């Protein structure tokens, strides 16, 4: 069945979805990120909703068996599957490490989501205005974008993280305001980082708008008396959704690793909030004696970042039909055999 027959009668959304679900990496990433998110919510709850493991996070006690993980897998040294009281082990204070890692997962996902929304809003707004109006507006907005691009992201993130952490002192805030700022450190840090990571998306949206504004449907809408706002929102943005969605997902993946890096060097999430990067930073000294305190948060950082990256790759292939999957070596060999057999058949027919 050809491509034209396959998509005949389907809406654009159905075509994109049918291409997306055929991308194995994207489906694997979607399942992985869904399981990780569901596990963190079920175990630790969210907001006022309690989880199955929530009270373990603040409970300290005796360090059992050197704080080793009680989780065992079937077949490993003849053991059977078991979870135990502390699946990921305990830290030096006797607190359950599984609860802390699950809370860190929630923080990483929250930071990625908020950062993506902030960067999406700023990047799309700047790129759309610059690409549609061109001229002086384009010149001014792109120079601001170029200025932000020249700033080292990790350095700016460290500066912003330090400013957010010291915000109560700078504002001379009372105890209630200081407590609110400390509790909402992930939100403030995500907003601050989103304000410096929008530049790549803005340039891509600008490029799309520069192309779309010369299309016939935009001229028709302008002749029909549509306002600039309506042309941008109703006609041009829907035709740019592929570029916007794909690059926003990839930006969210980068946000996970950036937040972890900032927390690791001490400029990211601060107590009482918990993040995966801060867990690694707090337990880096135990790498040689209790490596599980280092590897568990690192594993979940990789799972989240890779899953979002695979989802972004699948969305890119789904929105851009020109993107072709590179055939495997087996598929290439099969195609070569078929071509050779066809050539031999044609030669026999010509000889006869």
KEPASE-424760 format. One record per residue (C-alpha): x, y, z; residue in three letters. Coordinates in steps of 0.001 Angstrom, whole numbers, plus 500000, padded with zeros to 6 digits. Example, Ala and Ser with C-alpha at 12.3 -4.5 7.8 and 13.67 -1.06 7.14 Angstrom:
# residues 2
+--------+--------+--------+------+
|     px |     py |     pz | rest |
+--------+--------+--------+------+
| 512300 | 495500 | 507800 |  ala |
| 513670 | 498940 | 507140 |  ser |
+--------+--------+--------+------+
***
This chain:
# residues 352
+--------+--------+--------+------+
|     px |     py |     pz | rest |
+--------+--------+--------+------+
| 500000 | 500000 | 500000 |  unk |
| 501513 | 503335 | 499010 |  unk |
| 501914 | 506399 | 501161 |  unk |
| 499145 | 508234 | 499344 |  unk |
| 496715 | 505333 | 499775 |  unk |
| 497726 | 504904 | 503397 |  unk |
| 496888 | 508472 | 504443 |  unk |
| 493913 | 509001 | 502159 |  unk |
| 490886 | 510222 | 504112 |  unk |
| 492796 | 510758 | 507374 |  unk |
| 493144 | 514024 | 509245 |  unk |
| 496542 | 515564 | 509896 |  unk |
| 496411 | 514455 | 513514 |  unk |
| 495609 | 510870 | 512543 |  unk |
| 498464 | 510826 | 510020 |  unk |
| 500930 | 512112 | 512628 |  unk |
| 499711 | 509601 | 515222 |  unk |
| 499929 | 506671 | 512800 |  unk |
| 503540 | 507587 | 512001 |  unk |
| 504393 | 508166 | 515648 |  unk |
| 503173 | 504777 | 516893 |  unk |
| 505338 | 503030 | 514272 |  unk |
| 508461 | 504571 | 515836 |  unk |
| 509672 | 501913 | 518283 |  unk |
| 512028 | 504213 | 520139 |  unk |
| 509308 | 506810 | 520705 |  unk |
| 506821 | 504230 | 521975 |  unk |
| 509498 | 502756 | 524243 |  unk |
| 510316 | 506221 | 525575 |  unk |
| 506618 | 506991 | 526090 |  unk |
| 506086 | 503768 | 528038 |  unk |
| 509239 | 504327 | 530115 |  unk |
| 508452 | 507933 | 531048 |  unk |
| 504859 | 506913 | 531804 |  unk |
| 505944 | 504101 | 534133 |  unk |
| 508493 | 506311 | 535903 |  unk |
| 505925 | 509085 | 536386 |  unk |
| 503213 | 506692 | 537555 |  unk |
| 505581 | 504975 | 539983 |  unk |
| 506668 | 508263 | 541563 |  unk |
| 503061 | 509421 | 541979 |  unk |
| 501816 | 506102 | 543397 |  unk |
| 504737 | 505795 | 545797 |  unk |
| 505076 | 509392 | 546992 |  unk |
| 501724 | 510936 | 546084 |  unk |
| 501318 | 514385 | 544605 |  unk |
| 500074 | 517551 | 546291 |  unk |
| 497572 | 516668 | 549031 |  unk |
| 497296 | 513049 | 547836 |  unk |
| 499338 | 510610 | 549900 |  unk |
| 501362 | 507847 | 548324 |  unk |
| 502138 | 504325 | 549450 |  unk |
| 505689 | 505212 | 550507 |  unk |
| 505375 | 508895 | 551420 |  unk |
| 506053 | 508805 | 555173 |  unk |
| 509314 | 506939 | 554558 |  unk |
| 510979 | 510076 | 553199 |  unk |
| 511135 | 511937 | 556526 |  unk |
| 511659 | 508889 | 558715 |  unk |
| 515213 | 508361 | 559894 |  unk |
| 516437 | 505498 | 561971 |  unk |
| 519036 | 502813 | 562331 |  unk |
| 521115 | 502040 | 559260 |  unk |
| 520459 | 498373 | 558540 |  unk |
| 523042 | 496108 | 556870 |  unk |
| 525252 | 499053 | 556006 |  unk |
| 522380 | 500768 | 554207 |  unk |
| 522425 | 498218 | 551383 |  unk |
| 519400 | 497948 | 549067 |  unk |
| 516893 | 495274 | 550044 |  unk |
| 515654 | 494928 | 546450 |  unk |
| 516674 | 491596 | 544962 |  unk |
| 516048 | 490270 | 541460 |  unk |
| 515234 | 486652 | 540595 |  unk |
| 518153 | 484558 | 539421 |  unk |
| 520861 | 486813 | 540915 |  unk |
| 523006 | 484519 | 543096 |  unk |
| 520017 | 482181 | 543409 |  unk |
| 517813 | 484850 | 545017 |  unk |
| 514110 | 485451 | 544459 |  unk |
| 512386 | 488737 | 543743 |  unk |
| 511913 | 490786 | 546915 |  unk |
| 511393 | 494478 | 547672 |  unk |
| 512067 | 494720 | 551390 |  unk |
| 511871 | 497761 | 553634 |  unk |
| 514444 | 499848 | 551752 |  unk |
| 514555 | 498830 | 548059 |  unk |
| 517231 | 501398 | 547150 |  unk |
| 518998 | 501303 | 550508 |  unk |
| 519440 | 503986 | 553168 |  unk |
| 521517 | 507124 | 553411 |  unk |
| 523882 | 507932 | 556266 |  unk |
| 520966 | 509193 | 558415 |  unk |
| 518980 | 506012 | 557948 |  unk |
| 516386 | 507587 | 555645 |  unk |
| 514856 | 505475 | 552923 |  unk |
| 516615 | 506194 | 549619 |  unk |
| 513781 | 504902 | 547442 |  unk |
| 511483 | 507634 | 548767 |  unk |
| 514102 | 510313 | 548141 |  unk |
| 514761 | 509114 | 544576 |  unk |
| 511021 | 509087 | 543789 |  unk |
| 510702 | 512644 | 545099 |  unk |
| 513719 | 513605 | 542997 |  unk |
| 512013 | 512115 | 539924 |  unk |
| 508962 | 514291 | 540571 |  unk |
| 511174 | 517358 | 540892 |  unk |
| 513013 | 516638 | 537633 |  unk |
| 509763 | 516081 | 535737 |  unk |
| 508234 | 519229 | 537230 |  unk |
| 511273 | 521345 | 536322 |  unk |
| 511278 | 519961 | 532764 |  unk |
| 507555 | 520686 | 532327 |  unk |
| 507637 | 524241 | 533710 |  unk |
| 510835 | 525092 | 531847 |  unk |
| 509317 | 523767 | 528625 |  unk |
| 506185 | 525898 | 529061 |  unk |
| 508188 | 529059 | 529818 |  unk |
| 510658 | 528547 | 526966 |  unk |
| 507779 | 527644 | 524627 |  unk |
| 505880 | 530829 | 525453 |  unk |
| 508859 | 533165 | 525071 |  unk |
| 510420 | 531404 | 522081 |  unk |
| 507221 | 531136 | 520045 |  unk |
| 506240 | 534730 | 520803 |  unk |
| 509625 | 536167 | 519850 |  unk |
| 510049 | 533950 | 516783 |  unk |
| 506515 | 534566 | 515503 |  unk |
| 506732 | 538354 | 515824 |  unk |
| 510199 | 538483 | 514258 |  unk |
| 509275 | 536232 | 511343 |  unk |
| 505920 | 537835 | 510596 |  unk |
| 506778 | 541542 | 510851 |  unk |
| 510427 | 541342 | 509705 |  unk |
| 512203 | 544699 | 509311 |  unk |
| 513002 | 546616 | 512472 |  unk |
| 510987 | 544280 | 514690 |  unk |
| 512947 | 541302 | 513392 |  unk |
| 516230 | 543166 | 513779 |  unk |
| 515542 | 544161 | 517398 |  unk |
| 514232 | 540779 | 518546 |  unk |
| 516999 | 538801 | 516867 |  unk |
| 519703 | 540982 | 518370 |  unk |
| 518262 | 540308 | 521810 |  unk |
| 518164 | 536596 | 520937 |  unk |
| 521780 | 536661 | 519774 |  unk |
| 522770 | 538370 | 523004 |  unk |
| 521148 | 535651 | 525114 |  unk |
| 522679 | 532911 | 522929 |  unk |
| 526198 | 534228 | 523601 |  unk |
| 525723 | 533733 | 527351 |  unk |
| 527033 | 530367 | 528607 |  unk |
| 523976 | 528400 | 529686 |  unk |
| 525597 | 526558 | 532576 |  unk |
| 527141 | 529767 | 533939 |  unk |
| 523888 | 531723 | 533630 |  unk |
| 522022 | 528825 | 535201 |  unk |
| 524433 | 528798 | 538122 |  unk |
| 524070 | 532560 | 538589 |  unk |
| 520272 | 532402 | 538431 |  unk |
| 520187 | 529391 | 540745 |  unk |
| 522366 | 531205 | 543263 |  unk |
| 520170 | 534313 | 543052 |  unk |
| 517021 | 532269 | 543583 |  unk |
| 518577 | 530460 | 546559 |  unk |
| 519563 | 533780 | 548163 |  unk |
| 516297 | 535505 | 547277 |  unk |
| 514884 | 535540 | 550848 |  unk |
| 518002 | 537317 | 552133 |  unk |
| 518017 | 539841 | 549296 |  unk |
| 514331 | 540638 | 549816 |  unk |
| 514753 | 540735 | 553604 |  unk |
| 511631 | 538586 | 553632 |  unk |
| 509784 | 537348 | 556682 |  unk |
| 509733 | 533703 | 557781 |  unk |
| 506548 | 532883 | 555826 |  unk |
| 507857 | 534331 | 552569 |  unk |
| 511253 | 532685 | 553081 |  unk |
| 509596 | 529320 | 553704 |  unk |
| 507452 | 529711 | 550552 |  unk |
| 510509 | 530530 | 548446 |  unk |
| 512445 | 527525 | 549778 |  unk |
| 509508 | 525169 | 549216 |  unk |
| 508955 | 526462 | 545688 |  unk |
| 512622 | 526473 | 544671 |  unk |
| 511990 | 524024 | 541763 |  unk |
| 509336 | 526342 | 540311 |  unk |
| 511488 | 529458 | 540590 |  unk |
| 514555 | 527727 | 539151 |  unk |
| 512548 | 526293 | 536237 |  unk |
| 511133 | 529723 | 535370 |  unk |
| 514604 | 531289 | 535582 |  unk |
| 516134 | 528637 | 533324 |  unk |
| 513230 | 528878 | 530875 |  unk |
| 514009 | 532574 | 530464 |  unk |
| 517444 | 531746 | 528988 |  unk |
| 516748 | 528532 | 527033 |  unk |
| 514151 | 529855 | 524572 |  unk |
| 516580 | 531184 | 521967 |  unk |
| 516926 | 528095 | 519755 |  unk |
| 513169 | 527674 | 519540 |  unk |
| 512725 | 531360 | 518692 |  unk |
| 515122 | 531146 | 515748 |  unk |
| 513423 | 528017 | 514386 |  unk |
| 509946 | 529556 | 514669 |  unk |
| 511196 | 532721 | 512973 |  unk |
| 512544 | 530662 | 510082 |  unk |
| 509204 | 528867 | 509708 |  unk |
| 507252 | 532129 | 509781 |  unk |
| 509504 | 533737 | 507185 |  unk |
| 508561 | 530885 | 504848 |  unk |
| 504871 | 530716 | 505747 |  unk |
| 504186 | 534440 | 505399 |  unk |
| 504823 | 534158 | 501649 |  unk |
| 502314 | 531321 | 501192 |  unk |
| 499015 | 531801 | 499364 |  unk |
| 496753 | 531063 | 502332 |  unk |
| 498360 | 533886 | 504326 |  unk |
| 497842 | 536309 | 501425 |  unk |
| 494217 | 535176 | 501149 |  unk |
| 493626 | 535744 | 504863 |  unk |
| 495228 | 539187 | 504647 |  unk |
| 493068 | 540140 | 501640 |  unk |
| 489962 | 538903 | 503483 |  unk |
| 490669 | 541459 | 506211 |  unk |
| 492015 | 539189 | 508938 |  unk |
| 494036 | 540925 | 511634 |  unk |
| 497714 | 540191 | 512184 |  unk |
| 496887 | 538395 | 515428 |  unk |
| 494370 | 536126 | 513724 |  unk |
| 496749 | 535340 | 510859 |  unk |
| 499511 | 534416 | 513284 |  unk |
| 497362 | 532369 | 515673 |  unk |
| 494841 | 530778 | 513311 |  unk |
| 496839 | 530278 | 510133 |  unk |
| 500581 | 530294 | 510763 |  unk |
| 501057 | 528729 | 514205 |  unk |
| 499115 | 525531 | 513320 |  unk |
| 501428 | 525052 | 510336 |  unk |
| 504480 | 525410 | 512604 |  unk |
| 503308 | 523031 | 515319 |  unk |
| 505670 | 520267 | 514181 |  unk |
| 508817 | 522335 | 514692 |  unk |
| 507473 | 523751 | 517954 |  unk |
| 506471 | 520433 | 519536 |  unk |
| 509616 | 518548 | 518529 |  unk |
| 512052 | 521187 | 519748 |  unk |
| 510121 | 521750 | 522967 |  unk |
| 510408 | 518070 | 523871 |  unk |
| 514143 | 518076 | 523146 |  unk |
| 514461 | 521228 | 525252 |  unk |
| 512709 | 519491 | 528141 |  unk |
| 515181 | 516621 | 527876 |  unk |
| 518079 | 519067 | 528101 |  unk |
| 516383 | 520693 | 531097 |  unk |
| 516558 | 517434 | 533084 |  unk |
| 520319 | 517121 | 532680 |  unk |
| 520882 | 520855 | 533201 |  unk |
| 518955 | 520876 | 536476 |  unk |
| 520882 | 517814 | 537637 |  unk |
| 524197 | 519451 | 536718 |  unk |
| 523334 | 522672 | 538542 |  unk |
| 522167 | 520791 | 541636 |  unk |
| 525325 | 518672 | 541535 |  unk |
| 527576 | 521748 | 541684 |  unk |
| 525419 | 523313 | 544405 |  unk |
| 523612 | 526015 | 542402 |  unk |
| 520339 | 524224 | 541731 |  unk |
| 517637 | 522822 | 543992 |  unk |
| 518272 | 523564 | 547668 |  unk |
| 516911 | 521908 | 550860 |  unk |
| 514206 | 521113 | 551839 |  unk |
| 513427 | 520272 | 548196 |  unk |
| 514932 | 517079 | 546781 |  unk |
| 516248 | 516553 | 543256 |  unk |
| 518182 | 513771 | 541588 |  unk |
| 521194 | 516010 | 541024 |  unk |
| 521272 | 517044 | 544688 |  unk |
| 521114 | 513391 | 545782 |  unk |
| 524193 | 512662 | 543665 |  unk |
| 525946 | 515724 | 545060 |  unk |
| 525194 | 514788 | 548663 |  unk |
| 526395 | 511200 | 548220 |  unk |
| 529350 | 511644 | 545873 |  unk |
| 531730 | 510928 | 548717 |  unk |
| 530159 | 507507 | 549169 |  unk |
| 530782 | 506413 | 545589 |  unk |
| 533523 | 503946 | 546499 |  unk |
| 531851 | 502510 | 549616 |  unk |
| 528102 | 502744 | 548851 |  unk |
| 527838 | 503180 | 545079 |  unk |
| 524056 | 502563 | 545016 |  unk |
| 523553 | 506036 | 546510 |  unk |
| 525191 | 507415 | 543377 |  unk |
| 523838 | 505074 | 540706 |  unk |
| 520109 | 505092 | 541484 |  unk |
| 519524 | 508836 | 540877 |  unk |
| 521924 | 508712 | 537911 |  unk |
| 519924 | 505847 | 536407 |  unk |
| 516658 | 507777 | 536619 |  unk |
| 518248 | 510907 | 535150 |  unk |
| 519319 | 508852 | 532120 |  unk |
| 515920 | 507148 | 531837 |  unk |
| 514009 | 510430 | 531870 |  unk |
| 516358 | 512272 | 529504 |  unk |
| 516619 | 509400 | 527010 |  unk |
| 512874 | 508773 | 527051 |  unk |
| 512066 | 512395 | 526255 |  unk |
| 514740 | 512378 | 523538 |  unk |
| 513235 | 509274 | 521910 |  unk |
| 509769 | 510826 | 522059 |  unk |
| 511151 | 513940 | 520371 |  unk |
| 512753 | 511818 | 517636 |  unk |
| 509446 | 510059 | 517053 |  unk |
| 507563 | 513346 | 516843 |  unk |
| 510116 | 514711 | 514381 |  unk |
| 509680 | 511707 | 512103 |  unk |
| 505892 | 511873 | 512473 |  unk |
| 505567 | 515563 | 511643 |  unk |
| 508117 | 515498 | 508809 |  unk |
| 507181 | 512884 | 506186 |  unk |
| 510422 | 513628 | 504348 |  unk |
| 512368 | 511998 | 507193 |  unk |
| 513093 | 508443 | 506165 |  unk |
| 514214 | 505649 | 508427 |  unk |
| 517722 | 504409 | 507629 |  unk |
| 517378 | 500762 | 506561 |  unk |
| 519220 | 498093 | 508498 |  unk |
| 522021 | 495978 | 507033 |  unk |
| 519642 | 493014 | 506766 |  unk |
| 517095 | 495095 | 504857 |  unk |
| 519820 | 496402 | 502531 |  unk |
| 521063 | 492847 | 501835 |  unk |
| 517525 | 491649 | 501147 |  unk |
| 516933 | 494503 | 498723 |  unk |
| 520190 | 493743 | 496926 |  unk |
| 519222 | 490064 | 496570 |  unk |
| 515847 | 491023 | 495160 |  unk |
| 517433 | 493366 | 492629 |  unk |
| 519933 | 490675 | 491612 |  unk |
| 517193 | 488051 | 491187 |  unk |
| 515106 | 490477 | 489142 |  unk |
| 518086 | 491255 | 486894 |  unk |
| 518787 | 487537 | 486372 |  unk |
| 515138 | 486894 | 485490 |  unk |
| 515123 | 489725 | 482957 |  unk |
| 518362 | 488413 | 481376 |  unk |
| 516850 | 484937 | 481008 |  unk |
| 513739 | 486393 | 479365 |  unk |
| 515853 | 488418 | 476929 |  unk |
| 518018 | 485346 | 476082 |  unk |
| 514983 | 483183 | 475379 |  unk |
+--------+--------+--------+------+
***
